[in-house]
Amino acid sequence: MSEFGLIAQIAKRFASIDHHGWEAIGDDCTVLPIGDEALVITTDMLIEGVHFLRDKISPEELGRKSLAVNLSDVAAMGVRPVATLLSVALSKDATEEWAERFTAGYHALSEEYSVALVGGDTTSSECGIAINVVAIGRGPLANVKRRSAACVGDIVYVGGELGASARGLKDIFAGNDATPNAAIHRNQQAQVAEGEWLGSRAEVHAMMDLSDGLASDLCHILRASKCGAELYAEQIPAVDGDIESAVAGGEDYKLLFTVAETSAAQLESDFLAHFGRPIYRVGRIVESENHTIRWFSEGKEFSPDWKGFTHF
């Protein structure tokens, strides 16, 4: 069974139970409308040996990463993160010093974004460290962005350069821990301010974050919005020109979003003025019964074997 097949099976099983106002599975966060406001909630796990290797990342870096990947999901909904819950299962060889340093990293990023820690759990583990974070966001209901809102004709954007994290992981495994890309991999940055700003723009339709790679993540928007996309390889902001790492490497945590074509140029200008750096046009939303991506390079269609990361 595939990862997303399992998720679909779980969603189907629970579909008949009253959601009590919460939206169903399908976005980076679930949403609870409260009048003109909305709460959004997400959760994510990091498992030793799957998401991190203890000898390749410092406790402080792991603490920051554990929070950053969850803040990224909240940012993808167009609202501001306000609180988290942190649960940690520690193996017997994890020292008190390690736990203190992990907590220091988590605290530093929490303080940076004024995100409160309001609960959690601790336990022991017989098979490595496991971390689970629940992140809560809040904002105007009208600003909440969903994967299902892309429209035919929209321009597809990414919020920054792609592929640095994947290239950094390769550097780390090759013993080159001191490269700029390795530092990026160990210290992912969620686009928190950018997500809230994009949430306030009505011309931004669908949005999510890039965790598994553009080739995989865009397909979630396409299936939810019942459309397809054309992507233009020469327009993708690939770090070091490595297009495969940029579209299939994962863990970039940049925002992926679609924008009404008539407002796209103005949004680009406003974003640059506000943040001092650009967003990148990488494609267009098109009609498609199969909800697939068509790839082009310099106007010629091609069929790469870029699939993005999956757990199963």
Order of alpha helices (4+ residues) and beta strands (2+ residues): alpha-beta-beta-alpha-beta-alpha-beta-beta-beta-alpha-alpha-alpha-beta-alpha-beta-alpha-beta-alpha-beta-beta-beta
